[in-house]
Amino acid sequence: MKKEMIARVHSLAPAVHIGKSGLSQGIVDEVKRKLKKEKVIKVKFLSSAVASGNKKELVKELAEKAGATVVHAVGFVVTLSRGVRQQKTI
């Protein structure tokens, strides 16, 4: 399922760009709004957004605040899907 999501959004342009102002509430709201319309979106972090912090932490924080799951991350582009995927316990 993960490969199918990645393949589907591969050719799409990022739906949200995060710049030097970082993760504001407006950005989180926009990501939530886009995820309601689309099941999977791309988010691009500009290098100025990551200059002040750790990229992995910013991605994790965005996913938590937006209630999303990180599907894939390459460079400054992150693919998010709506909902939080529950891990199966054995």
ChimeraX commands (.cxc) that place a marker at each C-alpha (Angstrom):
marker #1 position 0.00,0.00,0.00 radius 0.5
marker #1 position 2.88,2.38,0.79 radius 0.5
marker #1 position 4.42,1.83,-2.65 radius 0.5
marker #1 position 1.06,2.57,-4.30 radius 0.5
marker #1 position 0.75,5.88,-2.42 radius 0.5
marker #1 position 4.29,6.91,-3.33 radius 0.5
marker #1 position 3.73,6.02,-6.98 radius 0.5
marker #1 position 0.47,7.97,-7.09 radius 0.5
marker #1 position 1.95,11.21,-5.76 radius 0.5
marker #1 position 5.36,10.91,-7.42 radius 0.5
marker #1 position 4.48,13.18,-10.33 radius 0.5
marker #1 position 2.46,15.67,-8.25 radius 0.5
marker #1 position 3.82,19.01,-7.21 radius 0.5
marker #1 position 4.04,19.73,-3.48 radius 0.5
marker #1 position 0.69,20.96,-2.14 radius 0.5
marker #1 position 2.24,23.01,0.69 radius 0.5
marker #1 position 5.57,24.83,0.93 radius 0.5
marker #1 position 7.06,25.58,4.34 radius 0.5
marker #1 position 9.41,28.56,4.36 radius 0.5
marker #1 position 11.51,30.50,6.80 radius 0.5
marker #1 position 8.59,31.19,9.15 radius 0.5
marker #1 position 8.48,27.46,9.91 radius 0.5
marker #1 position 5.52,25.55,11.28 radius 0.5
marker #1 position 2.94,28.19,12.04 radius 0.5
marker #1 position -0.65,27.35,12.92 radius 0.5
marker #1 position -1.64,28.57,9.44 radius 0.5
marker #1 position 0.63,25.98,7.82 radius 0.5
marker #1 position -0.77,23.20,10.02 radius 0.5
marker #1 position -4.33,24.26,9.17 radius 0.5
marker #1 position -3.50,24.30,5.45 radius 0.5
marker #1 position -2.02,20.78,5.64 radius 0.5
marker #1 position -5.14,19.57,7.47 radius 0.5
marker #1 position -7.39,21.19,4.84 radius 0.5
marker #1 position -5.44,19.65,1.96 radius 0.5
marker #1 position -5.50,16.22,3.62 radius 0.5
marker #1 position -9.29,16.42,3.95 radius 0.5
marker #1 position -9.56,16.92,0.18 radius 0.5
marker #1 position -6.83,14.48,-0.83 radius 0.5
marker #1 position -5.80,11.26,0.85 radius 0.5
marker #1 position -2.09,11.86,0.25 radius 0.5
marker #1 position -0.17,15.12,-0.24 radius 0.5
marker #1 position 3.39,16.31,-0.65 radius 0.5
marker #1 position 4.91,18.98,1.55 radius 0.5
marker #1 position 8.14,20.75,0.64 radius 0.5
marker #1 position 10.40,22.25,3.28 radius 0.5
marker #1 position 12.53,25.09,1.96 radius 0.5
marker #1 position 16.12,25.06,3.19 radius 0.5
marker #1 position 15.44,28.24,5.17 radius 0.5
marker #1 position 12.76,26.38,7.18 radius 0.5
marker #1 position 15.23,23.70,8.22 radius 0.5
marker #1 position 18.17,26.01,8.90 radius 0.5
marker #1 position 17.12,26.64,12.49 radius 0.5
marker #1 position 16.25,23.09,13.47 radius 0.5
marker #1 position 16.38,19.37,12.80 radius 0.5
marker #1 position 14.49,18.35,9.65 radius 0.5
marker #1 position 13.32,15.02,11.11 radius 0.5
marker #1 position 11.92,16.77,14.17 radius 0.5
marker #1 position 10.06,19.32,12.02 radius 0.5
marker #1 position 8.52,16.53,9.92 radius 0.5
marker #1 position 7.48,14.61,13.03 radius 0.5
marker #1 position 5.99,17.74,14.61 radius 0.5
marker #1 position 4.01,18.58,11.46 radius 0.5
marker #1 position 2.62,15.05,11.20 radius 0.5
marker #1 position 1.56,15.05,14.87 radius 0.5
marker #1 position -0.09,18.47,14.71 radius 0.5
marker #1 position -1.90,17.67,11.45 radius 0.5
marker #1 position -2.96,14.20,12.54 radius 0.5
marker #1 position -1.15,12.64,9.59 radius 0.5
marker #1 position 1.22,9.78,8.88 radius 0.5
marker #1 position 4.59,10.24,7.19 radius 0.5
marker #1 position 4.55,7.90,4.19 radius 0.5
marker #1 position 7.86,8.85,2.62 radius 0.5
marker #1 position 10.56,11.48,2.99 radius 0.5
marker #1 position 13.30,12.28,0.49 radius 0.5
marker #1 position 15.44,15.37,0.83 radius 0.5
marker #1 position 13.21,18.32,1.60 radius 0.5
marker #1 position 9.99,16.70,0.29 radius 0.5
marker #1 position 7.69,14.71,2.57 radius 0.5
marker #1 position 4.65,12.66,1.61 radius 0.5
marker #1 position 1.86,12.67,4.21 radius 0.5
marker #1 position -1.34,10.66,4.36 radius 0.5
marker #1 position -4.40,11.44,6.42 radius 0.5
marker #1 position -5.04,9.60,9.65 radius 0.5
marker #1 position -2.61,7.92,11.95 radius 0.5
marker #1 position -1.83,4.36,11.05 radius 0.5
marker #1 position -2.13,2.01,14.01 radius 0.5
marker #1 position 0.57,-0.62,14.37 radius 0.5
marker #1 position -0.60,-4.19,14.85 radius 0.5
marker #1 position 0.35,-5.83,18.09 radius 0.5
marker #1 position 1.05,-9.53,18.24 radius 0.5
marker link #1:1,2 radius 0.2
marker link #1:2,3 radius 0.2
marker link #1:3,4 radius 0.2
marker link #1:4,5 radius 0.2
marker link #1:5,6 radius 0.2
marker link #1:6,7 radius 0.2
marker link #1:7,8 radius 0.2
marker link #1:8,9 radius 0.2
marker link #1:9,10 radius 0.2
marker link #1:10,11 radius 0.2
marker link #1:11,12 radius 0.2
marker link #1:12,13 radius 0.2
marker link #1:13,14 radius 0.2
marker link #1:14,15 radius 0.2
marker link #1:15,16 radius 0.2
marker link #1:16,17 radius 0.2
marker link #1:17,18 radius 0.2
marker link #1:18,19 radius 0.2
marker link #1:19,20 radius 0.2
marker link #1:20,21 radius 0.2
marker link #1:21,22 radius 0.2
marker link #1:22,23 radius 0.2
marker link #1:23,24 radius 0.2
marker link #1:24,25 radius 0.2
marker link #1:25,26 radius 0.2
marker link #1:26,27 radius 0.2
marker link #1:27,28 radius 0.2
marker link #1:28,29 radius 0.2
marker link #1:29,30 radius 0.2
marker link #1:30,31 radius 0.2
marker link #1:31,32 radius 0.2
marker link #1:32,33 radius 0.2
marker link #1:33,34 radius 0.2
marker link #1:34,35 radius 0.2
marker link #1:35,36 radius 0.2
marker link #1:36,37 radius 0.2
marker link #1:37,38 radius 0.2
marker link #1:38,39 radius 0.2
marker link #1:39,40 radius 0.2
marker link #1:40,41 radius 0.2
marker link #1:41,42 radius 0.2
marker link #1:42,43 radius 0.2
marker link #1:43,44 radius 0.2
marker link #1:44,45 radius 0.2
marker link #1:45,46 radius 0.2
marker link #1:46,47 radius 0.2
marker link #1:47,48 radius 0.2
marker link #1:48,49 radius 0.2
marker link #1:49,50 radius 0.2
marker link #1:50,51 radius 0.2
marker link #1:51,52 radius 0.2
marker link #1:52,53 radius 0.2
marker link #1:53,54 radius 0.2
marker link #1:54,55 radius 0.2
marker link #1:55,56 radius 0.2
marker link #1:56,57 radius 0.2
marker link #1:57,58 radius 0.2
marker link #1:58,59 radius 0.2
marker link #1:59,60 radius 0.2
marker link #1:60,61 radius 0.2
marker link #1:61,62 radius 0.2
marker link #1:62,63 radius 0.2
marker link #1:63,64 radius 0.2
marker link #1:64,65 radius 0.2
marker link #1:65,66 radius 0.2
marker link #1:66,67 radius 0.2
marker link #1:67,68 radius 0.2
marker link #1:68,69 radius 0.2
marker link #1:69,70 radius 0.2
marker link #1:70,71 radius 0.2
marker link #1:71,72 radius 0.2
marker link #1:72,73 radius 0.2
marker link #1:73,74 radius 0.2
marker link #1:74,75 radius 0.2
marker link #1:75,76 radius 0.2
marker link #1:76,77 radius 0.2
marker link #1:77,78 radius 0.2
marker link #1:78,79 radius 0.2
marker link #1:79,80 radius 0.2
marker link #1:80,81 radius 0.2
marker link #1:81,82 radius 0.2
marker link #1:82,83 radius 0.2
marker link #1:83,84 radius 0.2
marker link #1:84,85 radius 0.2
marker link #1:85,86 radius 0.2
marker link #1:86,87 radius 0.2
marker link #1:87,88 radius 0.2
marker link #1:88,89 radius 0.2
marker link #1:89,90 radius 0.2
view
